[in-house]
Amino acid sequence: MDFMQTYSFNQESRTQALPCLPPLPPEVIGDKGGNFTERFSFILAGNYHQPLNHVDVAKSLSMSHRHLHRKLRVAFGMNFSQVLCRFRLNKALALFERELQIVQICEQVGFSSSSYFTKCFRREFGVSPKQYQLQLNTSIYCTELKSLSKVS
């Protein structure tokens, strides 16, 4: 699907707000019924893995990029790049469990380079992706050992 296509947003296509970002209540952002956060989440969830920019997202939401920036600041306390980065990083966490290589994970969640992914990951979670992967593998291995020892 081409990103610049007009998105039809109806009751069936609604998604929950971004799982990694708790939005403020609609009455605080002046958004009747929470439409902005729902529509923004829908667009982001469907396109996070490809190159995105705030101008295209704003157009698909029928607003100016400045208005999008204001709404994101009020709703999430972040700018577009920060919201997108956090969303992608949280999607990446789920991919670590599939035991994929870090380069594959970056590509699947839309990061253009593994070095930028590593920089963002370390800033967000306090460890490098490789360290996280090692910790995850160690904890999975320990869990398996414990379950095997209980069976014996």
N, C-alpha and C positions, 0 to 999 in steps of 0.2 A: 504494500500500500504506500503510495506517495504521501510524504508527510504534509505537503501543501494542500492535499485534498481537504475539503470541508468535512468536518466530523459531525455526524449526526449523533446527538446525545439524547438517549431516551431512557426510560425506566429499566429496560432489560440490560443496557450496557453499563450501568452504574457500577463503579468499583468503590471500595472503601478508600478513605483518605490514605495518603502515603503512610505505609506501616512504620517508617522510620522517623516520621515527623508528626508530632501531635499538633493538629491545627487548632487555632482558637475558635471559639463558638462563632457561628455565622453572624450573630447580632453585633459582635465586636468588630468584624471586618466589614460590616454593612453589606453582607452578601445574603440575600433572601434565600432561605432554604439550603444554604451551603453549596449552591451551584458552582461557584468559582473553584473551590477546593476539589470538588468532585470532578469537574471537567478537566482541571489541570492534572489531577491524579490519573485520569483516564488517558490523557494524551501522553503523559510521562511514562506510564506503565506500558503503553503500546509502542513506544519509540525510544526508550532509554538506551537501547543497544546500538543505535545508529547516531551519527553526528547530529546534534541538536543545537539550535541557538535561540536566544530569547526573542528575537525578532519574528522568527517563523512560528514559535509557540504563541506569541501575542497575536499574530494574524489569525491563527486557527481559533483563538478565543475571541476574536473580533474586538480587540482592544489594542491600544498603542503599547509599545514596549516599555514606555515609562509607567503607564498605568499597571502593567503586569508587574513591574519592579516594585511599585508601591504596595500592591496587593500581596505579593510574596513576603515583603518585609513585615507587613502587619500580620499575615496568617502564620508564617513560619519563623520570622525573625532572621531571615537569610535572603541573600540575593539568588538569582536564577542559577548561577554556576554552583553555588554552595548546595542548593537543594538538589540539583542534578547529581552532583558528586556524591552526596550522602545517600541518595537513592541507589545509585550504581554500586556503591560500596556495600550496602546492605544486601543487594542482589548477589554480589560476589560471595558474601559469607555462605550462602546456601550452596554455591558451586564448589566450595572447598571440600564439602562432604563427599562429592563425587570423585575425589582424588584426581582432579584435572591438574595439568601444569599451570603455573601462574600466568604464563603468556596466554594460554587458552582462555583462562578466566577473564583476563583484561579485555581480550577481543570480544568475548561473549557479552560483557556488560557495557561495552562502548568506549573504553579508554583507548586513546590513540597510541599510547606508548606504555610499556611496562614500568619504565622509570617514574613516570607521572603517577601511575597507579600505586606504585610502592610509596611514593611521597605522600599521597593522599591517605592511603591505608594507615601508614605510620602515624600521621597527624590525627586521624580519627580514632584509632584503636590502641595506639601506644606501642605497637609491635609491628615488625615488618610482615608482609604476607608469608614469607618463608617460615618465620618464627611461629606465626599463627598456625600454619599448616603442620609444622612439626608438633606443636602443642596439641592440636586436634588429633593427629595420628597417634600420639602417645596416650591421650585420654581414651581413645577408642580401643587401643590395644590393651590398656589396663582394665577397661570395662569387660572386654572379652575374656581376659585372664581370670578376673573375679568370677564371672559367670561359669567358666569352666571348672574352677576350683570348688564351687558350690555343688556342681553336678557330681564330682568325684566322691 
